[in-house]
Amino acid sequence: IQRHCADCHREGGAGPFALDSFDDLEGHAAMVQSVVKQGLMPAWLLAFRASLTFLTRIPVGGFPYPQKTWEWISIWFPFVGALLGGLQTIVWLVLNDYSEPTRVIIAVIIGVVITGGFHEDGLSDSIDALGGAYDRNNLLRILKDSRIGAFGALALILALMLKISLLVDLGDMAPTAFILGQSLSRALPVIQLG
């Protein structure tokens, strides 16, 4: 317990209660055993599954996660991005007999499908609101609207065309761009969160 749990389960730590002494553990022994057996601890490790759930459409199970888990998910964002970029790289490499544009387009499609268009949806919603709103109330109304507007559609088309064009231009460096692009795009929000 001291070696594996005390870092989080201390006064003011991430754990919901302290495990500083045998008496502390004795009152929670059955729950601790159950949680460890189910693979729900440590919270930062379970957060890896939660970050996959949050950032992708990959069914990893375990949902709903304990509240403390959500506090740790952002530490895994860059790693999940690197995994996604690695998968895109594998797709790109497997399609070696095809033209460069075909390889890149299919790899980009794989990324969009696995993430459920998470970033693309955010881009189109944001541009729709910025392009079509003239006041705060209108902006909020547009952001809540699930339909895509002309500004969002144009932004999405142009962004995907630019992404594909740049990746094609990179040629044999495209795999590096897939991995770094996916990882770094998820690292910046983590840095901003502090």
HELIX and SHEET records of a PDB file:
HELIX    1   1 PHE A   22  GLU A   26  1                                   5    
HELIX    2   2 ALA A   29  LYS A   37  1                                   9    
HELIX    3   3 ALA A   43  LEU A   55  1                                  13    
HELIX    4   4 GLN A   67  TRP A   70  1                                   4    
HELIX    5   5 ILE A   73  TRP A   76  5                                   4    
HELIX    6   6 PHE A   77  VAL A   94  1                                  18    
HELIX    7   7 GLU A  100  THR A  115  1                                  16    
HELIX    8   8 PHE A  118  GLY A  132  1                                  15    
HELIX    9   9 ARG A  136  LYS A  144  1                                   9    
HELIX   10  10 ALA A  150  LEU A  170  1                                  21    
HELIX   11  11 GLY A  171  MET A  173  5                                   3    
HELIX   12  12 ALA A  174  LEU A  193  1                                  20    
END                                                                             
